Amino acid sequence: MLILDEPFSGLDPVNVEVLKEAVLDLKKAGTTILFSSHRMEHVEELCEHLCILHKGKAVVSGNLKEIKRSYGKKNVRIDADFDISFLKNVDGVLRLKQGMNHSIVQIENEQASQTILRELVSRGFVRKFELEEPSLNDIFIEKVGAAYE
């Protein structure tokens, strides 16, 4: 059994990748790995089963794929050549996060994605439109972050 507590803390990107490869090699060899991290993107890459703790109590636990599927809410990743802020007012849209290269729209369910797609296509060129499961970071923020509001 290997126990890793925040193993990527302080590492540069090259060494993060080297360590990830080493961890995955150990996993393939049959090593049981207990991994503690606040970096949800690393947890998603390396873990099959997880437990999110808040003040010492489990708030989410189980198989990563099942947790993400059961979350209900989905995300749509959009890259368009025009302002998409109007999507905030579309039925089924829960949240819109606009970034420099793409935007993420959190939706209630997959059906809302079709309404969004129709609205987008009627307004301009869409470079990317991808329906995806919520990130573990999204789930963590909803389950743990609400306690800080």
C-alpha positions in Angstrom: 0.0 0.0 0.0 1.3 3.5 -0.9 0.0 6.6 0.9 0.4 10.0 -0.9 -0.5 13.2 0.9 -0.6 16.2 -1.5 2.2 14.6 -3.6 2.1 17.3 -6.4 2.4 20.3 -4.0 5.4 22.5 -5.0 6.2 20.5 -8.2 6.7 22.1 -11.6 4.6 20.9 -14.5 7.3 18.5 -15.9 7.7 16.8 -12.5 4.0 16.6 -12.0 3.8 14.5 -15.2 6.7 12.3 -14.2 5.1 11.6 -10.8 1.7 10.9 -12.4 3.3 8.4 -14.7 5.0 6.7 -11.8 1.8 6.5 -9.8 -0.1 5.0 -12.8 2.7 2.5 -13.2 2.4 1.4 -9.6 -1.4 1.2 -10.0 -0.9 -1.1 -13.0 1.4 -3.3 -11.0 -1.3 -3.8 -8.4 -0.3 -1.3 -5.7 -3.2 0.0 -3.6 -2.8 3.8 -3.4 -4.4 6.1 -0.9 -4.2 9.6 -2.4 -5.0 12.8 -0.6 -5.3 16.0 -2.6 -7.1 19.3 -3.0 -6.3 19.3 -6.7 -9.5 17.8 -8.2 -8.0 17.6 -11.7 -5.4 15.2 -10.3 -8.0 13.2 -8.5 -10.0 12.8 -11.7 -6.9 11.6 -13.6 -5.6 9.2 -11.1 -8.5 7.8 -9.0 -11.3 5.4 -9.6 -12.9 5.6 -6.1 -13.0 8.7 -3.9 -14.2 10.2 -0.8 -14.6 14.0 -0.3 -14.4 15.0 3.3 -15.7 18.1 4.9 -14.8 18.7 8.6 -14.0 15.0 8.9 -17.3 13.7 7.5 -17.8 12.1 4.1 -20.0 14.3 1.9 -19.4 12.3 -1.4 -18.0 8.8 -1.8 -17.9 6.0 -4.3 -16.9 5.3 -7.9 -15.8 8.5 -9.7 -17.8 7.7 -12.9 -21.0 6.9 -10.9 -20.6 10.1 -8.8 -20.3 12.2 -11.9 -23.2 10.5 -13.7 -25.5 10.8 -10.7 -24.8 14.5 -10.1 -27.6 15.3 -12.6 -26.2 18.6 -13.8 -24.1 18.6 -17.0 -21.8 21.1 -18.6 -21.6 22.4 -22.1 -18.2 23.7 -23.3 -18.7 26.3 -26.0 -16.2 28.2 -28.2 -18.1 30.7 -30.4 -17.1 33.8 -32.4 -19.7 36.0 -30.6 -20.9 37.0 -27.2 -22.9 34.2 -25.6 -23.9 36.0 -22.4 -27.5 35.9 -23.6 -27.5 32.2 -22.6 -27.9 33.2 -18.9 -31.6 33.7 -19.8 -32.2 30.4 -21.6 -34.4 27.8 -19.8 -32.3 25.1 -18.2 -29.2 27.2 -17.8 -27.9 27.2 -14.2 -24.7 29.1 -14.6 -22.4 30.6 -17.3 -18.7 30.9 -16.8 -17.0 32.8 -19.6 -13.3 32.4 -20.1 -10.7 33.7 -22.5 -10.8 30.7 -24.9 -14.1 29.0 -24.1 -17.1 29.2 -21.9 -18.7 26.6 -19.7 -22.5 26.5 -19.3 -23.9 24.4 -16.4 -27.3 23.0 -17.4 -30.1 21.2 -15.5 -30.1 18.2 -17.9 -29.1 17.0 -21.4 -32.3 18.3 -23.0 -31.3 21.9 -22.3 -28.2 21.4 -24.5 -30.4 21.1 -27.6 -32.1 24.4 -26.8 -28.7 26.1 -26.3 -27.4 24.7 -29.5 -30.3 26.0 -31.6 -29.9 29.5 -30.0 -26.2 29.5 -30.7 -26.5 28.4 -34.3 -29.1 31.0 -35.1 -26.7 33.8 -33.9 -23.4 32.9 -35.4 -20.5 30.5 -36.0 -19.9 27.9 -33.2 -16.3 26.5 -33.2 -16.9 24.0 -30.4 -20.0 22.6 -28.6 -19.3 19.7 -26.3 -21.7 18.1 -23.7 -19.6 16.8 -20.8 -20.0 15.5 -17.3 -19.5 18.0 -14.5 -15.9 18.2 -13.2 -15.1 16.9 -9.8 -14.1 20.5 -9.0 -17.8 21.5 -9.7 -19.1 18.8 -7.4 -16.6 19.6 -4.7 -17.5 23.3 -4.7 -21.2 22.5 -4.5 -20.9 20.0 -1.7 -18.2 21.7 0.4 -18.3 25.3 -0.8 -22.0 25.8 0.2 -20.8 25.5 3.8 -18.6 28.6 3.4 -21.3 30.9 2.0 
